[in-house]
């Protein structure tokens, strides 16, 4: 799911998967909530709202059931895998 970064109230990013009809809302504290059975019209209105935080509070927060989670970690630095670390610092990546 592609996330749209925003800075509105406590919201930091929003994303929508039209196939799954899932809305993901990420907050400034690093938490996230996924909402199921969200129609494209709700997503369209949220993503184009003049005040996304108000729209979220008034039309999503209480009207849909959400699952709490953690916001996706994003970084401009490439992730290092275990094998690359083992090669860089010596050792067998297979644990032998």
SERONU-699454 format. One record per atom (N, C-alpha, C, O): residue number from 1; chain; atom name; x, y, z. Coordinates in steps of 0.05 Angstrom, whole numbers. Layout:
% SERONU-699454
@i:NUM, ch:A, at:CA, X:X, Y:Y, Z:Z;
...
//
This chain:
% SERONU-699454
@i:1, ch:A, at:N, X:17, Y:-23, Z:0;
@i:1, ch:A, at:CA, X:0, Y:0, Z:0;
@i:1, ch:A, at:C, X:18, Y:25, Z:0;
@i:1, ch:A, at:O, X:36, Y:28, Z:17;
@i:2, ch:A, at:N, X:13, Y:42, Z:-18;
@i:2, ch:A, at:CA, X:28, Y:67, Z:-20;
@i:2, ch:A, at:C, X:17, Y:87, Z:1;
@i:2, ch:A, at:O, X:-7, Y:91, Z:3;
@i:3, ch:A, at:N, X:35, Y:99, Z:16;
@i:3, ch:A, at:CA, X:27, Y:118, Z:37;
@i:3, ch:A, at:C, X:32, Y:146, Z:28;
@i:3, ch:A, at:O, X:51, Y:152, Z:14;
@i:4, ch:A, at:N, X:13, Y:163, Z:35;
@i:4, ch:A, at:CA, X:14, Y:191, Z:28;
@i:4, ch:A, at:C, X:22, Y:206, Z:54;
@i:4, ch:A, at:O, X:7, Y:206, Z:73;
@i:5, ch:A, at:N, X:45, Y:219, Z:54;
@i:5, ch:A, at:CA, X:54, Y:233, Z:78;
@i:5, ch:A, at:C, X:38, Y:259, Z:80;
@i:5, ch:A, at:O, X:35, Y:274, Z:61;
@i:6, ch:A, at:N, X:28, Y:264, Z:105;
@i:6, ch:A, at:CA, X:14, Y:288, Z:110;
@i:6, ch:A, at:C, X:22, Y:298, Z:138;
@i:6, ch:A, at:O, X:35, Y:284, Z:153;
@i:7, ch:A, at:N, X:16, Y:323, Z:144;
@i:7, ch:A, at:CA, X:22, Y:334, Z:170;
@i:7, ch:A, at:C, X:-3, Y:349, Z:178;
@i:7, ch:A, at:O, X:-6, Y:373, Z:174;
@i:8, ch:A, at:N, X:-22, Y:334, Z:190;
@i:8, ch:A, at:CA, X:-48, Y:345, Z:197;
@i:8, ch:A, at:C, X:-56, Y:335, Z:224;
@i:8, ch:A, at:O, X:-62, Y:311, Z:227;
@i:9, ch:A, at:N, X:-57, Y:352, Z:244;
@i:9, ch:A, at:CA, X:-64, Y:343, Z:271;
@i:9, ch:A, at:C, X:-43, Y:322, Z:280;
@i:9, ch:A, at:O, X:-19, Y:327, Z:278;
@i:10, ch:A, at:N, X:-53, Y:299, Z:288;
@i:10, ch:A, at:CA, X:-35, Y:277, Z:296;
@i:10, ch:A, at:C, X:-29, Y:258, Z:273;
@i:10, ch:A, at:O, X:-14, Y:239, Z:277;
@i:11, ch:A, at:N, X:-41, Y:263, Z:250;
@i:11, ch:A, at:CA, X:-36, Y:245, Z:227;
@i:11, ch:A, at:C, X:-10, Y:251, Z:214;
@i:11, ch:A, at:O, X:-2, Y:274, Z:210;
@i:12, ch:A, at:N, X:5, Y:230, Z:206;
@i:12, ch:A, at:CA, X:30, Y:233, Z:192;
@i:12, ch:A, at:C, X:30, Y:220, Z:165;
@i:12, ch:A, at:O, X:46, Y:228, Z:147;
@i:13, ch:A, at:N, X:13, Y:200, Z:161;
@i:13, ch:A, at:CA, X:11, Y:187, Z:134;
@i:13, ch:A, at:C, X:-15, Y:172, Z:132;
@i:13, ch:A, at:O, X:-26, Y:163, Z:152;
@i:14, ch:A, at:N, X:-25, Y:171, Z:108;
@i:14, ch:A, at:CA, X:-50, Y:156, Z:103;
@i:14, ch:A, at:C, X:-46, Y:140, Z:77;
@i:14, ch:A, at:O, X:-31, Y:148, Z:59;
@i:15, ch:A, at:N, X:-59, Y:117, Z:75;
@i:15, ch:A, at:CA, X:-57, Y:100, Z:52;
@i:15, ch:A, at:C, X:-82, Y:84, Z:48;
@i:15, ch:A, at:O, X:-98, Y:80, Z:67;
@i:16, ch:A, at:N, X:-87, Y:75, Z:24;
@i:16, ch:A, at:CA, X:-111, Y:60, Z:18;
@i:16, ch:A, at:C, X:-105, Y:38, Z:-2;
@i:16, ch:A, at:O, X:-92, Y:42, Z:-22;
@i:17, ch:A, at:N, X:-116, Y:14, Z:3;
@i:17, ch:A, at:CA, X:-114, Y:-9, Z:-15;
@i:17, ch:A, at:C, X:-142, Y:-14, Z:-26;
@i:17, ch:A, at:O, X:-159, Y:-25, Z:-12;
@i:18, ch:A, at:N, X:-147, Y:-5, Z:-51;
@i:18, ch:A, at:CA, X:-175, Y:-7, Z:-61;
@i:18, ch:A, at:C, X:-183, Y:-36, Z:-65;
@i:18, ch:A, at:O, X:-207, Y:-42, Z:-62;
@i:19, ch:A, at:N, X:-165, Y:-54, Z:-71;
@i:19, ch:A, at:CA, X:-172, Y:-82, Z:-75;
@i:19, ch:A, at:C, X:-182, Y:-94, Z:-48;
@i:19, ch:A, at:O, X:-202, Y:-109, Z:-48;
@i:20, ch:A, at:N, X:-168, Y:-89, Z:-27;
@i:20, ch:A, at:CA, X:-175, Y:-99, Z:-1;
@i:20, ch:A, at:C, X:-194, Y:-81, Z:15;
@i:20, ch:A, at:O, X:-206, Y:-89, Z:35;
@i:21, ch:A, at:N, X:-198, Y:-57, Z:4;
@i:21, ch:A, at:CA, X:-215, Y:-36, Z:17;
@i:21, ch:A, at:C, X:-205, Y:-30, Z:45;
@i:21, ch:A, at:O, X:-221, Y:-28, Z:64;
@i:22, ch:A, at:N, X:-179, Y:-28, Z:48;
@i:22, ch:A, at:CA, X:-166, Y:-23, Z:74;
@i:22, ch:A, at:C, X:-154, Y:4, Z:74;
@i:22, ch:A, at:O, X:-138, Y:12, Z:56;
@i:23, ch:A, at:N, X:-160, Y:19, Z:95;
@i:23, ch:A, at:CA, X:-149, Y:46, Z:99;
@i:23, ch:A, at:C, X:-129, Y:44, Z:122;
@i:23, ch:A, at:O, X:-135, Y:32, Z:143;
@i:24, ch:A, at:N, X:-105, Y:54, Z:118;
@i:24, ch:A, at:CA, X:-84, Y:55, Z:139;
@i:24, ch:A, at:C, X:-79, Y:83, Z:147;
@i:24, ch:A, at:O, X:-74, Y:100, Z:129;
@i:25, ch:A, at:N, X:-80, Y:89, Z:173;
@i:25, ch:A, at:CA, X:-75, Y:115, Z:183;
@i:25, ch:A, at:C, X:-51, Y:113, Z:202;
@i:25, ch:A, at:O, X:-52, Y:97, Z:221;
@i:26, ch:A, at:N, X:-30, Y:129, Z:198;
@i:26, ch:A, at:CA, X:-7, Y:130, Z:215;
@i:26, ch:A, at:C, X:-5, Y:156, Z:230;
@i:26, ch:A, at:O, X:-12, Y:177, Z:219;
@i:27, ch:A, at:N, X:2, Y:154, Z:255;
@i:27, ch:A, at:CA, X:2, Y:177, Z:273;
@i:27, ch:A, at:C, X:30, Y:186, Z:281;
@i:27, ch:A, at:O, X:50, Y:172, Z:276;
@i:28, ch:A, at:N, X:31, Y:210, Z:293;
@i:28, ch:A, at:CA, X:57, Y:221, Z:299;
@i:28, ch:A, at:C, X:72, Y:207, Z:322;
@i:28, ch:A, at:O, X:96, Y:211, Z:326;
@i:29, ch:A, at:N, X:58, Y:189, Z:337;
@i:29, ch:A, at:CA, X:71, Y:174, Z:358;
@i:29, ch:A, at:C, X:82, Y:147, Z:349;
@i:29, ch:A, at:O, X:92, Y:131, Z:365;
@i:30, ch:A, at:N, X:80, Y:142, Z:322;
@i:30, ch:A, at:CA, X:90, Y:117, Z:311;
@i:30, ch:A, at:C, X:69, Y:95, Z:310;
@i:30, ch:A, at:O, X:75, Y:73, Z:300;
@i:31, ch:A, at:N, X:45, Y:100, Z:320;
@i:31, ch:A, at:CA, X:24, Y:80, Z:319;
@i:31, ch:A, at:C, X:10, Y:82, Z:292;
@i:31, ch:A, at:O, X:12, Y:102, Z:278;
@i:32, ch:A, at:N, X:-5, Y:61, Z:286;
@i:32, ch:A, at:CA, X:-21, Y:60, Z:261;
@i:32, ch:A, at:C, X:-46, Y:44, Z:266;
@i:32, ch:A, at:O, X:-47, Y:27, Z:284;
@i:33, ch:A, at:N, X:-67, Y:51, Z:251;
@i:33, ch:A, at:CA, X:-92, Y:36, Z:252;
@i:33, ch:A, at:C, X:-100, Y:29, Z:224;
@i:33, ch:A, at:O, X:-100, Y:46, Z:206;
@i:34, ch:A, at:N, X:-107, Y:4, Z:220;
@i:34, ch:A, at:CA, X:-118, Y:-6, Z:194;
@i:34, ch:A, at:C, X:-148, Y:-9, Z:197;
@i:34, ch:A, at:O, X:-158, Y:-21, Z:216;
@i:35, ch:A, at:N, X:-163, Y:3, Z:179;
@i:35, ch:A, at:CA, X:-192, Y:1, Z:178;
@i:35, ch:A, at:C, X:-201, Y:-15, Z:154;
@i:35, ch:A, at:O, X:-192, Y:-10, Z:131;
@i:36, ch:A, at:N, X:-218, Y:-35, Z:158;
@i:36, ch:A, at:CA, X:-228, Y:-52, Z:136;
@i:36, ch:A, at:C, X:-255, Y:-42, Z:127;
@i:36, ch:A, at:O, X:-268, Y:-26, Z:141;
@i:37, ch:A, at:N, X:-263, Y:-50, Z:103;
@i:37, ch:A, at:CA, X:-289, Y:-44, Z:91;
@i:37, ch:A, at:C, X:-293, Y:-14, Z:87;
@i:37, ch:A, at:O, X:-315, Y:-4, Z:91;
@i:38, ch:A, at:N, X:-271, Y:0, Z:79;
@i:38, ch:A, at:CA, X:-273, Y:28, Z:74;
@i:38, ch:A, at:C, X:-276, Y:32, Z:44;
@i:38, ch:A, at:O, X:-260, Y:22, Z:28;
@i:39, ch:A, at:N, X:-296, Y:47, Z:36;
@i:39, ch:A, at:CA, X:-301, Y:52, Z:8;
@i:39, ch:A, at:C, X:-283, Y:73, Z:-4;
@i:39, ch:A, at:O, X:-270, Y:88, Z:11;
@i:40, ch:A, at:N, X:-281, Y:72, Z:-30;
@i:40, ch:A, at:CA, X:-263, Y:91, Z:-44;
@i:40, ch:A, at:C, X:-272, Y:120, Z:-40;
@i:40, ch:A, at:O, X:-255, Y:138, Z:-40;
@i:41, ch:A, at:N, X:-297, Y:124, Z:-36;
@i:41, ch:A, at:CA, X:-307, Y:152, Z:-32;
@i:41, ch:A, at:C, X:-297, Y:164, Z:-6;
@i:41, ch:A, at:O, X:-290, Y:187, Z:-4;
@i:42, ch:A, at:N, X:-296, Y:147, Z:15;
@i:42, ch:A, at:CA, X:-285, Y:156, Z:41;
@i:42, ch:A, at:C, X:-255, Y:163, Z:38;
@i:42, ch:A, at:O, X:-246, Y:183, Z:47;
@i:43, ch:A, at:N, X:-240, Y:145, Z:24;
@i:43, ch:A, at:CA, X:-212, Y:151, Z:18;
@i:43, ch:A, at:C, X:-208, Y:176, Z:3;
@i:43, ch:A, at:O, X:-192, Y:193, Z:9;
@i:44, ch:A, at:N, X:-224, Y:180, Z:-18;
@i:44, ch:A, at:CA, X:-222, Y:204, Z:-35;
@i:44, ch:A, at:C, X:-227, Y:229, Z:-18;
@i:44, ch:A, at:O, X:-212, Y:248, Z:-20;
@i:45, ch:A, at:N, X:-247, Y:228, Z:-1;
@i:45, ch:A, at:CA, X:-253, Y:252, Z:16;
@i:45, ch:A, at:C, X:-231, Y:257, Z:36;
@i:45, ch:A, at:O, X:-224, Y:280, Z:41;
@i:46, ch:A, at:N, X:-221, Y:236, Z:49;
@i:46, ch:A, at:CA, X:-200, Y:239, Z:68;
@i:46, ch:A, at:C, X:-175, Y:250, Z:55;
@i:46, ch:A, at:O, X:-163, Y:269, Z:65;
@i:47, ch:A, at:N, X:-166, Y:238, Z:33;
@i:47, ch:A, at:CA, X:-141, Y:246, Z:20;
@i:47, ch:A, at:C, X:-142, Y:274, Z:7;
@i:47, ch:A, at:O, X:-121, Y:286, Z:2;
@i:48, ch:A, at:N, X:-166, Y:284, Z:3;
@i:48, ch:A, at:CA, X:-168, Y:311, Z:-9;
@i:48, ch:A, at:C, X:-180, Y:332, Z:10;
@i:48, ch:A, at:O, X:-186, Y:354, Z:2;
@i:49, ch:A, at:N, X:-185, Y:324, Z:35;
@i:49, ch:A, at:CA, X:-197, Y:342, Z:55;
@i:49, ch:A, at:C, X:-179, Y:365, Z:61;
@i:49, ch:A, at:O, X:-155, Y:363, Z:62;
@i:50, ch:A, at:N, X:-191, Y:388, Z:65;
@i:50, ch:A, at:CA, X:-177, Y:412, Z:74;
@i:50, ch:A, at:C, X:-165, Y:408, Z:101;
@i:50, ch:A, at:O, X:-144, Y:419, Z:108;
@i:51, ch:A, at:N, X:-179, Y:392, Z:118;
@i:51, ch:A, at:CA, X:-170, Y:386, Z:145;
@i:51, ch:A, at:C, X:-173, Y:355, Z:148;
@i:51, ch:A, at:O, X:-193, Y:346, Z:159;
@i:52, ch:A, at:N, X:-152, Y:340, Z:140;
@i:52, ch:A, at:CA, X:-154, Y:311, Z:142;
@i:52, ch:A, at:C, X:-159, Y:301, Z:171;
@i:52, ch:A, at:O, X:-173, Y:281, Z:175;
@i:53, ch:A, at:N, X:-147, Y:314, Z:190;
@i:53, ch:A, at:CA, X:-150, Y:306, Z:218;
@i:53, ch:A, at:C, X:-179, Y:308, Z:226;
@i:53, ch:A, at:O, X:-190, Y:290, Z:239;
@i:54, ch:A, at:N, X:-192, Y:330, Z:219;
@i:54, ch:A, at:CA, X:-221, Y:334, Z:226;
@i:54, ch:A, at:C, X:-238, Y:313, Z:211;
@i:54, ch:A, at:O, X:-256, Y:301, Z:223;
@i:55, ch:A, at:N, X:-232, Y:309, Z:186;
@i:55, ch:A, at:CA, X:-247, Y:289, Z:171;
@i:55, ch:A, at:C, X:-244, Y:261, Z:183;
@i:55, ch:A, at:O, X:-264, Y:247, Z:186;
@i:56, ch:A, at:N, X:-220, Y:254, Z:191;
@i:56, ch:A, at:CA, X:-215, Y:228, Z:203;
@i:56, ch:A, at:C, X:-231, Y:226, Z:229;
@i:56, ch:A, at:O, X:-244, Y:206, Z:233;
@i:57, ch:A, at:N, X:-229, Y:246, Z:246;
@i:57, ch:A, at:CA, X:-243, Y:245, Z:272;
@i:57, ch:A, at:C, X:-274, Y:244, Z:268;
@i:57, ch:A, at:O, X:-287, Y:229, Z:283;
@i:58, ch:A, at:N, X:-284, Y:258, Z:249;
@i:58, ch:A, at:CA, X:-313, Y:260, Z:245;
@i:58, ch:A, at:C, X:-325, Y:237, Z:229;
@i:58, ch:A, at:O, X:-348, Y:230, Z:233;
@i:59, ch:A, at:N, X:-309, Y:224, Z:211;
@i:59, ch:A, at:CA, X:-321, Y:205, Z:193;
@i:59, ch:A, at:C, X:-309, Y:177, Z:193;
@i:59, ch:A, at:O, X:-320, Y:159, Z:180;
@i:60, ch:A, at:N, X:-286, Y:174, Z:206;
@i:60, ch:A, at:CA, X:-273, Y:148, Z:205;
@i:60, ch:A, at:C, X:-269, Y:136, Z:233;
@i:60, ch:A, at:O, X:-276, Y:113, Z:237;
@i:61, ch:A, at:N, X:-258, Y:151, Z:251;
@i:61, ch:A, at:CA, X:-250, Y:141, Z:277;
@i:61, ch:A, at:C, X:-272, Y:125, Z:291;
@i:61, ch:A, at:O, X:-267, Y:104, Z:302;
@i:62, ch:A, at:N, X:-296, Y:136, Z:291;
@i:62, ch:A, at:CA, X:-318, Y:123, Z:306;
@i:62, ch:A, at:C, X:-336, Y:106, Z:288;
@i:62, ch:A, at:O, X:-352, Y:90, Z:298;
@i:63, ch:A, at:N, X:-334, Y:109, Z:262;
@i:63, ch:A, at:CA, X:-352, Y:95, Z:243;
@i:63, ch:A, at:C, X:-341, Y:68, Z:233;
@i:63, ch:A, at:O, X:-357, Y:52, Z:223;
@i:64, ch:A, at:N, X:-315, Y:64, Z:236;
@i:64, ch:A, at:CA, X:-303, Y:39, Z:226;
@i:64, ch:A, at:C, X:-287, Y:25, Z:248;
@i:64, ch:A, at:O, X:-277, Y:39, Z:267;
@i:65, ch:A, at:N, X:-286, Y:-1, Z:247;
@i:65, ch:A, at:CA, X:-270, Y:-16, Z:266;
@i:65, ch:A, at:C, X:-242, Y:-18, Z:256;
@i:65, ch:A, at:O, X:-236, Y:-25, Z:233;
@i:66, ch:A, at:N, X:-223, Y:-11, Z:274;
@i:66, ch:A, at:CA, X:-195, Y:-11, Z:267;
@i:66, ch:A, at:C, X:-178, Y:-31, Z:282;
@i:66, ch:A, at:O, X:-186, Y:-40, Z:304;
@i:67, ch:A, at:N, X:-156, Y:-38, Z:270;
@i:67, ch:A, at:CA, X:-136, Y:-55, Z:283;
@i:67, ch:A, at:C, X:-110, Y:-39, Z:287;
@i:67, ch:A, at:O, X:-99, Y:-28, Z:268;
@i:68, ch:A, at:N, X:-102, Y:-37, Z:312;
@i:68, ch:A, at:CA, X:-78, Y:-22, Z:319;
@i:68, ch:A, at:C, X:-53, Y:-37, Z:311;
@i:68, ch:A, at:O, X:-51, Y:-61, Z:311;
@i:69, ch:A, at:N, X:-32, Y:-21, Z:304;
@i:69, ch:A, at:CA, X:-6, Y:-32, Z:297;
@i:69, ch:A, at:C, X:15, Y:-11, Z:299;
@i:69, ch:A, at:O, X:11, Y:10, Z:312;
@i:70, ch:A, at:N, X:37, Y:-15, Z:286;
@i:70, ch:A, at:CA, X:59, Y:4, Z:286;
@i:70, ch:A, at:C, X:62, Y:15, Z:258;
@i:70, ch:A, at:O, X:58, Y:1, Z:238;
@i:71, ch:A, at:N, X:69, Y:41, Z:256;
@i:71, ch:A, at:CA, X:73, Y:53, Z:230;
@i:71, ch:A, at:C, X:97, Y:40, Z:216;
@i:71, ch:A, at:O, X:116, Y:31, Z:230;
@i:72, ch:A, at:N, X:96, Y:38, Z:191;
@i:72, ch:A, at:CA, X:118, Y:27, Z:175;
@i:72, ch:A, at:C, X:143, Y:44, Z:179;
@i:72, ch:A, at:O, X:142, Y:68, Z:179;
@i:73, ch:A, at:N, X:166, Y:31, Z:182;
@i:73, ch:A, at:CA, X:191, Y:45, Z:184;
@i:73, ch:A, at:C, X:201, Y:52, Z:157;
@i:73, ch:A, at:O, X:204, Y:35, Z:140;
@i:74, ch:A, at:N, X:205, Y:78, Z:152;
@i:74, ch:A, at:CA, X:216, Y:86, Z:127;
@i:74, ch:A, at:C, X:243, Y:100, Z:131;
@i:74, ch:A, at:O, X:246, Y:114, Z:151;
@i:75, ch:A, at:N, X:261, Y:95, Z:113;
@i:75, ch:A, at:CA, X:287, Y:107, Z:115;
@i:75, ch:A, at:C, X:299, Y:109, Z:87;
@i:75, ch:A, at:O, X:292, Y:94, Z:70;
@i:76, ch:A, at:N, X:316, Y:128, Z:84;
@i:76, ch:A, at:CA, X:330, Y:131, Z:58;
@i:76, ch:A, at:C, X:354, Y:113, Z:56;
@i:76, ch:A, at:O, X:365, Y:109, Z:35;
@i:77, ch:A, at:N, X:362, Y:101, Z:79;
@i:77, ch:A, at:CA, X:385, Y:83, Z:79;
@i:77, ch:A, at:C, X:376, Y:55, Z:72;
@i:77, ch:A, at:O, X:355, Y:46, Z:82;
@i:78, ch:A, at:N, X:392, Y:41, Z:56;
@i:78, ch:A, at:CA, X:384, Y:13, Z:50;
@i:78, ch:A, at:C, X:388, Y:-5, Z:75;
@i:78, ch:A, at:O, X:406, Y:-1, Z:90;
@i:79, ch:A, at:N, X:370, Y:-24, Z:78;
@i:79, ch:A, at:CA, X:372, Y:-42, Z:100;
@i:79, ch:A, at:C, X:394, Y:-62, Z:95;
@i:79, ch:A, at:O, X:399, Y:-72, Z:73;
@i:80, ch:A, at:N, X:408, Y:-69, Z:117;
@i:80, ch:A, at:CA, X:429, Y:-89, Z:115;
@i:80, ch:A, at:C, X:417, Y:-116, Z:125;
@i:80, ch:A, at:O, X:404, Y:-117, Z:146;
@i:81, ch:A, at:N, X:423, Y:-137, Z:110;
@i:81, ch:A, at:CA, X:413, Y:-163, Z:118;
@i:81, ch:A, at:C, X:434, Y:-177, Z:135;
@i:81, ch:A, at:O, X:457, Y:-168, Z:136;
@i:82, ch:A, at:N, X:426, Y:-198, Z:148;
@i:82, ch:A, at:CA, X:444, Y:-213, Z:166;
@i:82, ch:A, at:C, X:469, Y:-223, Z:151;
@i:82, ch:A, at:O, X:491, Y:-221, Z:162;
@i:83, ch:A, at:N, X:465, Y:-233, Z:127;
@i:83, ch:A, at:CA, X:488, Y:-243, Z:111;
@i:83, ch:A, at:C, X:508, Y:-221, Z:106;
@i:83, ch:A, at:O, X:532, Y:-226, Z:108;
@i:84, ch:A, at:N, X:499, Y:-198, Z:98;
@i:84, ch:A, at:CA, X:518, Y:-176, Z:92;
@i:84, ch:A, at:C, X:533, Y:-167, Z:117;
@i:84, ch:A, at:O, X:557, Y:-161, Z:116;
@i:85, ch:A, at:N, X:519, Y:-167, Z:140;
@i:85, ch:A, at:CA, X:533, Y:-160, Z:165;
@i:85, ch:A, at:C, X:554, Y:-181, Z:173;
@i:85, ch:A, at:O, X:576, Y:-174, Z:182;
@i:86, ch:A, at:N, X:547, Y:-206, Z:169;
@i:86, ch:A, at:CA, X:566, Y:-228, Z:176;
@i:86, ch:A, at:C, X:591, Y:-226, Z:158;
@i:86, ch:A, at:O, X:613, Y:-230, Z:167;
@i:87, ch:A, at:N, X:586, Y:-220, Z:133;
@i:87, ch:A, at:CA, X:609, Y:-218, Z:114;
@i:87, ch:A, at:C, X:626, Y:-194, Z:121;
@i:87, ch:A, at:O, X:651, Y:-196, Z:120;
@i:88, ch:A, at:N, X:614, Y:-172, Z:129;
@i:88, ch:A, at:CA, X:629, Y:-148, Z:136;
@i:88, ch:A, at:C, X:645, Y:-151, Z:161;
@i:88, ch:A, at:O, X:667, Y:-140, Z:163;
@i:89, ch:A, at:N, X:634, Y:-166, Z:181;
@i:89, ch:A, at:CA, X:648, Y:-168, Z:207;
@i:89, ch:A, at:C, X:659, Y:-195, Z:212;
@i:89, ch:A, at:O, X:668, Y:-201, Z:235;
@i:90, ch:A, at:N, X:659, Y:-212, Z:193;
@i:90, ch:A, at:CA, X:670, Y:-239, Z:196;
@i:90, ch:A, at:C, X:649, Y:-258, Z:208;
@i:90, ch:A, at:O, X:632, Y:-250, Z:224;
@i:91, ch:A, at:N, X:651, Y:-282, Z:200;
@i:91, ch:A, at:CA, X:632, Y:-302, Z:211;
@i:91, ch:A, at:C, X:617, Y:-315, Z:188;
@i:91, ch:A, at:O, X:617, Y:-306, Z:165;
@i:92, ch:A, at:N, X:604, Y:-336, Z:196;
@i:92, ch:A, at:CA, X:589, Y:-352, Z:176;
@i:92, ch:A, at:C, X:559, Y:-345, Z:179;
@i:92, ch:A, at:O, X:547, Y:-348, Z:200;
@i:93, ch:A, at:N, X:547, Y:-334, Z:157;
@i:93, ch:A, at:CA, X:519, Y:-327, Z:159;
@i:93, ch:A, at:C, X:500, Y:-350, Z:164;
@i:93, ch:A, at:O, X:477, Y:-346, Z:172;
@i:94, ch:A, at:N, X:509, Y:-374, Z:159;
@i:94, ch:A, at:CA, X:492, Y:-398, Z:164;
@i:94, ch:A, at:C, X:495, Y:-408, Z:193;
@i:94, ch:A, at:O, X:482, Y:-427, Z:200;
@i:95, ch:A, at:N, X:513, Y:-396, Z:209;
@i:95, ch:A, at:CA, X:516, Y:-403, Z:236;
@i:95, ch:A, at:C, X:533, Y:-427, Z:241;
@i:95, ch:A, at:O, X:535, Y:-437, Z:263;
@i:96, ch:A, at:N, X:547, Y:-436, Z:221;
@i:96, ch:A, at:CA, X:564, Y:-460, Z:223;
@i:96, ch:A, at:C, X:592, Y:-453, Z:233;
@i:96, ch:A, at:O, X:609, Y:-470, Z:237;
//
